[in-house]
Amino acid sequence: MPGPLRIDSGELTTEEILSALQEGRRIVVTTEMMGGTYEVTLRHDGTIFYCDTPTTLHKHEDEEEMRTCITKMGYARSEPADD
């Protein structure tokens, strides 16, 4: 199994992050929050998606919940709107 994919916040799109999670990769996102720089680990066990932050382990029941979390927390690069 490959090691975790390490990225900076905004480096990949939401779809690229979700694709890597669906492939079984753990993703370690370096992000700024609460006045500091932290690492957040994103993973998927085949059923549940997880966001392990410095303060909480968030669980998401499906891909749409995870997509919302990734977008809301700013882990992904903004994707251009369809014209």
For each residue, the residues with C-beta under 8 A, 3 or more apart:
1: 24
2: 5 25
3:
4: 25 26 27 28 41
5: 2 20 25 26 27 28
6: 27 28 30
7: 11 12 27 28 29 30
8: 11 29 30 31
9: 29 30 31 32 74 75
10: 74 75 76 77 78
11: 7 8 77
12: 7 16 17 20 76 77
13: 16 17 76 77 79
14: 17 18 67 70 71 76 79
15: 18 19 79
16: 12 13 19 20 76
17: 12 13 14 20 21 27 42 70 75 76
18: 14 15 21 22 63 66 67 70
19: 15 16 22 23
20: 5 12 16 17 23 25 27
21: 17 18 24 25 27 42 43 44 49 66
22: 18 19 44 63
23: 19 20
24: 1 21 44
25: 2 4 5 20 21
26: 4 5 41 42 43
27: 4 5 6 7 17 20 21 41 42 43
28: 4 5 6 7 39 40 41 42
29: 7 8 9 39 40 41 42 75
30: 6 7 8 9 37 38 39
31: 8 9 37 38 39 40 73 74 75
32: 9 36 37 38
33: 36 38 53 54
34: 38 54
35:
36: 32 33
37: 30 31 32
38: 30 31 32 33 34 53 54
39: 28 29 30 31 54
40: 28 29 31 51 52 53 54 73 75
41: 4 26 27 28 29 50 51 52
42: 17 21 26 27 28 29 49 50 51 52 66 70 75
43: 21 26 27 49 50 52
44: 21 22 24 48 49 50 66
45: 48 50
46:
47:
48: 44 45 59 60 61
49: 21 42 43 44 59 60 61 62 63 65 66 69
50: 41 42 43 44 45 57 58 59 60
51: 40 41 42 57 58 60 66 69 73
52: 40 41 42 43 57 58
53: 33 38 40 56 57 58
54: 33 34 38 39 40
55:
56: 53
57: 50 51 52 53
58: 50 51 52 53 69
59: 48 49 50
60: 48 49 50 51 65 66 69
61: 48 49 65
62: 49 65 66
63: 18 22 49 66 67
64: 67 68
65: 49 60 61 62 68 69
66: 18 21 42 44 49 51 60 62 63 69 70
67: 14 18 63 64 70 71
68: 64 65 71 72
69: 49 51 58 60 65 66 72 73
70: 14 17 18 42 66 67 73 75 76
71: 14 67 68 74 76
72: 68 69
73: 31 40 51 69 70
74: 9 10 31 71
75: 9 10 17 29 31 40 42 70
76: 10 12 13 14 16 17 70 71 79
77: 10 11 12 13
78: 10
79: 13 14 15 76
80:
81:
82:
83:
